């Protein structure tokens, strides 16, 4: 939004919405196809006796989602840490061991 010229913020918002909608549609379609393929393999018995349930497809998709969410957290971690480290002071906070008179209270 910051790089959009005056009068073009609507175009930038529209493009953002189009990209989000396309990504969501692609993700839903990919998850559905993956669930159907894995469920079909499971029901046929190709994945073994323990996974011979139709719900196996859902489980695989959910496990992939959890792994991707964890990977996102790992990728975001350093970004958040670097922002917090530079804005924090290195001294210990006075609370909860300080008395009320020692704490600076904003009016």
ROBA-637034 format. One record per atom (N, C-alpha, C): residue in one letter; atom name; x, y, z; residue number from 0. Coordinates in steps of 0.05 Angstrom, whole numbers, padded with zeros to 5 digits, always signed. Example, Ala and Ser with C-alpha at 12.3 -4.5 7.8 and 13.67 -1.06 7.14 Angstrom:
<rs>
r; a; X; Y; Z; k
A; N; +00264; -00114; +00156; 0;
A; CA; +00246; -00090; +00156; 0;
A; C; +00264; -00066; +00156; 0;
S; N; +00257; -00045; +00142; 1;
S; CA; +00273; -00021; +00143; 1;
S; C; +00258; +00001; +00157; 1;
</rs>
This chain:
<rs>
r; a; X; Y; Z; k
X; N; +00016; -00024; +00000; 0;
X; CA; +00000; +00000; +00000; 0;
X; C; +00017; +00025; +00000; 0;
X; N; +00040; +00024; +00013; 1;
X; CA; +00057; +00048; +00015; 1;
X; C; +00069; +00055; -00012; 1;
X; N; +00072; +00036; -00030; 2;
X; CA; +00084; +00042; -00056; 2;
X; C; +00064; +00050; -00077; 2;
X; N; +00038; +00048; -00071; 3;
X; CA; +00017; +00056; -00090; 3;
X; C; +00017; +00086; -00092; 3;
X; N; +00014; +00095; -00116; 4;
X; CA; +00012; +00124; -00121; 4;
X; C; -00015; +00135; -00114; 4;
X; N; -00017; +00161; -00111; 5;
X; CA; -00043; +00173; -00104; 5;
X; C; -00065; +00165; -00124; 5;
X; N; -00087; +00156; -00113; 6;
X; CA; -00109; +00148; -00130; 6;
X; C; -00108; +00119; -00138; 6;
X; N; -00087; +00105; -00132; 7;
X; CA; -00085; +00077; -00140; 7;
X; C; -00086; +00057; -00117; 7;
X; N; -00094; +00067; -00093; 8;
X; CA; -00096; +00049; -00071; 8;
X; C; -00118; +00029; -00074; 8;
X; N; -00139; +00036; -00088; 9;
X; CA; -00161; +00017; -00094; 9;
X; C; -00152; -00006; -00111; 9;
X; N; -00135; +00000; -00130; 10;
X; CA; -00124; -00021; -00148; 10;
X; C; -00106; -00039; -00131; 10;
X; N; -00090; -00028; -00113; 11;
X; CA; -00073; -00044; -00096; 11;
X; C; -00090; -00063; -00078; 11;
X; N; -00111; -00052; -00067; 12;
X; CA; -00128; -00068; -00050; 12;
X; C; -00142; -00090; -00066; 12;
X; N; -00151; -00083; -00090; 13;
X; CA; -00164; -00103; -00107; 13;
X; C; -00145; -00125; -00115; 13;
X; N; -00120; -00118; -00121; 14;
X; CA; -00100; -00138; -00129; 14;
X; C; -00094; -00156; -00105; 14;
X; N; -00092; -00144; -00081; 15;
X; CA; -00087; -00160; -00056; 15;
X; C; -00110; -00179; -00052; 15;
X; N; -00134; -00170; -00055; 16;
X; CA; -00157; -00188; -00051; 16;
X; C; -00158; -00210; -00071; 16;
X; N; -00151; -00204; -00096; 17;
X; CA; -00151; -00225; -00117; 17;
X; C; -00130; -00246; -00111; 17;
X; N; -00106; -00237; -00102; 18;
X; CA; -00085; -00256; -00096; 18;
X; C; -00093; -00274; -00072; 18;
X; N; -00105; -00261; -00051; 19;
X; CA; -00114; -00277; -00028; 19;
X; C; -00135; -00297; -00036; 19;
X; N; -00155; -00289; -00052; 20;
X; CA; -00176; -00307; -00060; 20;
X; C; -00165; -00330; -00077; 20;
X; N; -00147; -00324; -00095; 21;
X; CA; -00134; -00345; -00111; 21;
X; C; -00118; -00364; -00095; 21;
X; N; -00103; -00354; -00076; 22;
X; CA; -00087; -00372; -00058; 22;
X; C; -00105; -00389; -00041; 22;
X; N; -00127; -00378; -00031; 23;
X; CA; -00146; -00394; -00014; 23;
X; C; -00159; -00415; -00031; 23;
X; N; -00167; -00408; -00055; 24;
X; CA; -00179; -00428; -00073; 24;
X; C; -00160; -00450; -00080; 24;
X; N; -00136; -00443; -00086; 25;
X; CA; -00115; -00463; -00093; 25;
X; C; -00109; -00482; -00069; 25;
X; N; -00108; -00470; -00045; 26;
X; CA; -00103; -00486; -00021; 26;
X; C; -00126; -00505; -00016; 26;
X; N; -00151; -00496; -00019; 27;
X; CA; -00174; -00513; -00014; 27;
X; C; -00175; -00536; -00035; 27;
X; N; -00169; -00529; -00060; 28;
X; CA; -00170; -00550; -00081; 28;
X; C; -00147; -00570; -00076; 28;
X; N; -00123; -00561; -00069; 29;
X; CA; -00101; -00579; -00064; 29;
X; C; -00107; -00597; -00041; 29;
X; N; -00117; -00586; -00019; 30;
X; CA; -00124; -00602; +00004; 30;
X; C; -00146; -00623; -00002; 30;
X; N; -00166; -00615; -00018; 31;
X; CA; -00187; -00634; -00025; 31;
X; C; -00177; -00656; -00043; 31;
X; N; -00160; -00649; -00062; 32;
X; CA; -00149; -00670; -00080; 32;
X; C; -00131; -00689; -00064; 32;
X; N; -00114; -00678; -00047; 33;
X; CA; -00096; -00695; -00031; 33;
X; C; -00112; -00713; -00013; 33;
X; N; -00134; -00702; +00000; 34;
X; CA; -00151; -00719; +00017; 34;
X; C; -00164; -00741; +00002; 34;
X; N; -00174; -00735; -00022; 35;
X; CA; -00187; -00756; -00038; 35;
X; C; -00167; -00777; -00048; 35;
X; N; -00144; -00769; -00056; 36;
X; CA; -00124; -00789; -00065; 36;
X; C; -00115; -00807; -00042; 36;
X; N; -00109; -00795; -00019; 37;
X; CA; -00099; -00811; +00004; 37;
X; C; -00122; -00829; +00014; 37;
X; N; -00146; -00819; +00015; 38;
X; CA; -00169; -00835; +00024; 38;
X; C; -00174; -00858; +00006; 38;
X; N; -00171; -00854; -00021; 39;
X; CA; -00175; -00875; -00040; 39;
X; C; -00153; -00897; -00036; 39;
X; N; -00128; -00888; -00033; 40;
X; CA; -00107; -00907; -00028; 40;
X; C; -00111; -00923; -00002; 40;
X; N; -00121; -00909; +00018; 41;
X; CA; -00125; -00922; +00044; 41;
X; C; -00148; -00943; +00043; 41;
X; N; -00170; -00936; +00029; 42;
X; CA; -00192; -00954; +00027; 42;
X; C; -00185; -00979; +00011; 42;
X; N; -00168; -00975; -00009; 43;
X; CA; -00159; -00998; -00025; 43;
X; C; -00139; -01016; -00010; 43;
X; N; -00129; -01006; +00012; 44;
X; CA; -00110; -01022; +00028; 44;
X; C; -00081; -01017; +00020; 44;
X; N; -00075; -00998; +00003; 45;
X; CA; -00048; -00992; -00006; 45;
X; C; -00030; -00981; +00015; 45;
X; N; -00042; -00970; +00036; 46;
X; CA; -00026; -00958; +00058; 46;
X; C; -00023; -00977; +00082; 46;
X; N; -00033; -01001; +00080; 47;
X; CA; -00030; -01020; +00101; 47;
X; C; -00056; -01022; +00117; 47;
X; N; -00057; -01043; +00134; 48;
X; CA; -00081; -01049; +00149; 48;
X; C; -00088; -01027; +00169; 48;
X; N; -00068; -01015; +00182; 49;
X; CA; -00073; -00995; +00203; 49;
X; C; -00085; -00970; +00192; 49;
X; N; -00080; -00963; +00166; 50;
X; CA; -00090; -00939; +00154; 50;
X; C; -00113; -00944; +00134; 50;
X; N; -00127; -00966; +00137; 51;
X; CA; -00147; -00973; +00117; 51;
X; C; -00174; -00961; +00124; 51;
X; N; -00174; -00935; +00130; 52;
X; CA; -00199; -00920; +00137; 52;
X; C; -00201; -00896; +00118; 52;
X; N; -00225; -00888; +00112; 53;
X; CA; -00229; -00865; +00095; 53;
X; C; -00220; -00839; +00108; 53;
X; N; -00219; -00839; +00135; 54;
X; CA; -00211; -00815; +00149; 54;
X; C; -00181; -00810; +00148; 54;
X; N; -00166; -00829; +00137; 55;
X; CA; -00137; -00826; +00135; 55;
X; C; -00129; -00802; +00118; 55;
X; N; -00145; -00796; +00098; 56;
X; CA; -00140; -00773; +00081; 56;
X; C; -00141; -00747; +00097; 56;
X; N; -00162; -00745; +00114; 57;
X; CA; -00164; -00721; +00130; 57;
X; C; -00140; -00718; +00149; 57;
X; N; -00132; -00740; +00160; 58;
X; CA; -00109; -00740; +00179; 58;
X; C; -00084; -00731; +00165; 58;
X; N; -00079; -00740; +00141; 59;
X; CA; -00055; -00732; +00126; 59;
X; C; -00056; -00702; +00121; 59;
X; N; -00079; -00692; +00112; 60;
X; CA; -00081; -00664; +00106; 60;
X; C; -00077; -00647; +00131; 60;
X; N; -00089; -00655; +00153; 61;
X; CA; -00086; -00640; +00178; 61;
X; C; -00057; -00641; +00188; 61;
X; N; -00043; -00663; +00185; 62;
X; CA; -00015; -00665; +00193; 62;
X; C; +00002; -00647; +00176; 62;
X; N; -00003; -00645; +00150; 63;
X; CA; +00012; -00628; +00133; 63;
X; C; +00007; -00598; +00141; 63;
X; N; -00018; -00592; +00147; 64;
X; CA; -00024; -00564; +00156; 64;
X; C; -00009; -00558; +00182; 64;
X; N; -00009; -00576; +00200; 65;
X; CA; +00006; -00571; +00226; 65;
X; C; +00035; -00567; +00220; 65;
X; N; +00047; -00583; +00203; 66;
X; CA; +00075; -00580; +00196; 66;
X; C; +00081; -00553; +00183; 66;
X; N; +00063; -00544; +00165; 67;
X; CA; +00066; -00519; +00152; 67;
X; C; +00063; -00495; +00172; 67;
X; N; +00045; -00498; +00190; 68;
X; CA; +00041; -00477; +00211; 68;
X; C; +00066; -00476; +00228; 68;
X; N; +00077; -00499; +00236; 69;
X; CA; +00102; -00499; +00252; 69;
X; C; +00125; -00487; +00236; 69;
X; N; +00127; -00493; +00210; 70;
X; CA; +00148; -00482; +00194; 70;
X; C; +00145; -00451; +00192; 70;
X; N; +00120; -00442; +00191; 71;
X; CA; +00115; -00413; +00191; 71;
X; C; +00124; -00400; +00217; 71;
X; N; +00118; -00413; +00239; 72;
X; CA; +00127; -00402; +00265; 72;
X; C; +00158; -00401; +00267; 72;
X; N; +00171; -00422; +00256; 73;
X; CA; +00200; -00423; +00257; 73;
X; C; +00211; -00400; +00239; 73;
X; N; +00199; -00395; +00216; 74;
X; CA; +00208; -00374; +00199; 74;
X; C; +00203; -00346; +00210; 74;
X; N; +00181; -00343; +00224; 75;
X; CA; +00174; -00317; +00235; 75;
X; C; +00190; -00311; +00261; 75;
X; N; +00198; -00331; +00276; 76;
X; CA; +00211; -00328; +00301; 76;
X; C; +00235; -00309; +00300; 76;
X; N; +00254; -00312; +00283; 77;
X; CA; +00276; -00293; +00282; 77;
X; C; +00267; -00264; +00275; 77;
X; N; +00247; -00261; +00260; 78;
X; CA; +00237; -00234; +00253; 78;
X; C; +00226; -00220; +00277; 78;
X; N; +00210; -00235; +00293; 79;
X; CA; +00198; -00224; +00317; 79;
X; C; +00219; -00219; +00338; 79;
X; N; +00238; -00237; +00341; 80;
X; CA; +00259; -00234; +00360; 80;
X; C; +00276; -00209; +00355; 80;
X; N; +00283; -00205; +00330; 81;
X; CA; +00300; -00182; +00324; 81;
X; C; +00285; -00155; +00328; 81;
X; N; +00259; -00155; +00324; 82;
X; CA; +00244; -00130; +00330; 82;
X; C; +00241; -00126; +00359; 82;
X; N; +00237; -00147; +00375; 83;
X; CA; +00234; -00144; +00404; 83;
X; C; +00260; -00138; +00418; 83;
X; N; +00282; -00149; +00409; 84;
X; CA; +00308; -00146; +00422; 84;
X; C; +00317; -00117; +00420; 84;
X; N; +00313; -00105; +00397; 85;
X; CA; +00322; -00077; +00393; 85;
X; C; +00305; -00057; +00408; 85;
X; N; +00279; -00064; +00414; 86;
X; CA; +00262; -00045; +00427; 86;
X; C; +00262; -00048; +00458; 86;
X; N; +00272; -00070; +00468; 87;
X; CA; +00272; -00075; +00497; 87;
X; C; +00297; -00063; +00510; 87;
X; N; +00293; -00055; +00534; 88;
X; CA; +00316; -00046; +00550; 88;
X; C; +00329; -00071; +00562; 88;
X; N; +00354; -00068; +00570; 89;
X; CA; +00369; -00091; +00581; 89;
X; C; +00366; -00093; +00611; 89;
X; N; +00354; -00074; +00623; 90;
X; CA; +00351; -00076; +00652; 90;
X; C; +00326; -00092; +00660; 90;
X; N; +00327; -00103; +00684; 91;
X; CA; +00304; -00118; +00693; 91;
X; C; +00282; -00100; +00701; 91;
X; N; +00257; -00109; +00698; 92;
X; CA; +00234; -00092; +00706; 92;
X; C; +00233; -00090; +00737; 92;
X; N; +00223; -00067; +00746; 93;
X; CA; +00222; -00063; +00775; 93;
X; C; +00199; -00078; +00787; 93;
X; N; +00178; -00083; +00773; 94;
X; CA; +00154; -00096; +00783; 94;
X; C; +00159; -00126; +00783; 94;
X; N; +00151; -00143; +00800; 95;
X; CA; +00133; -00140; +00822; 95;
X; C; +00147; -00135; +00849; 95;
X; N; +00173; -00134; +00849; 96;
X; CA; +00188; -00131; +00874; 96;
X; C; +00190; -00102; +00884; 96;
X; N; +00183; -00083; +00867; 97;
X; CA; +00186; -00055; +00875; 97;
X; C; +00161; -00046; +00891; 97;
X; N; +00165; -00026; +00907; 98;
X; CA; +00143; -00014; +00922; 98;
X; C; +00129; +00006; +00903; 98;
X; N; +00104; +00013; +00909; 99;
X; CA; +00088; +00031; +00893; 99;
X; C; +00102; +00058; +00889; 99;
X; N; +00116; +00068; +00908; 100;
X; CA; +00129; +00094; +00906; 100;
X; C; +00152; +00093; +00885; 100;
X; N; +00164; +00070; +00882; 101;
X; CA; +00187; +00067; +00864; 101;
X; C; +00179; +00065; +00834; 101;
X; N; +00154; +00057; +00830; 102;
X; CA; +00145; +00053; +00802; 102;
X; C; +00136; +00080; +00791; 102;
X; N; +00143; +00084; +00765; 103;
X; CA; +00134; +00108; +00752; 103;
X; C; +00106; +00103; +00741; 103;
X; N; +00087; +00119; +00750; 104;
X; CA; +00059; +00115; +00742; 104;
X; C; +00051; +00139; +00725; 104;
X; N; +00041; +00133; +00702; 105;
X; CA; +00033; +00155; +00684; 105;
X; C; +00005; +00165; +00693; 105;
X; N; +00001; +00191; +00693; 106;
X; CA; -00025; +00202; +00701; 106;
X; C; -00046; +00196; +00681; 106;
</rs>
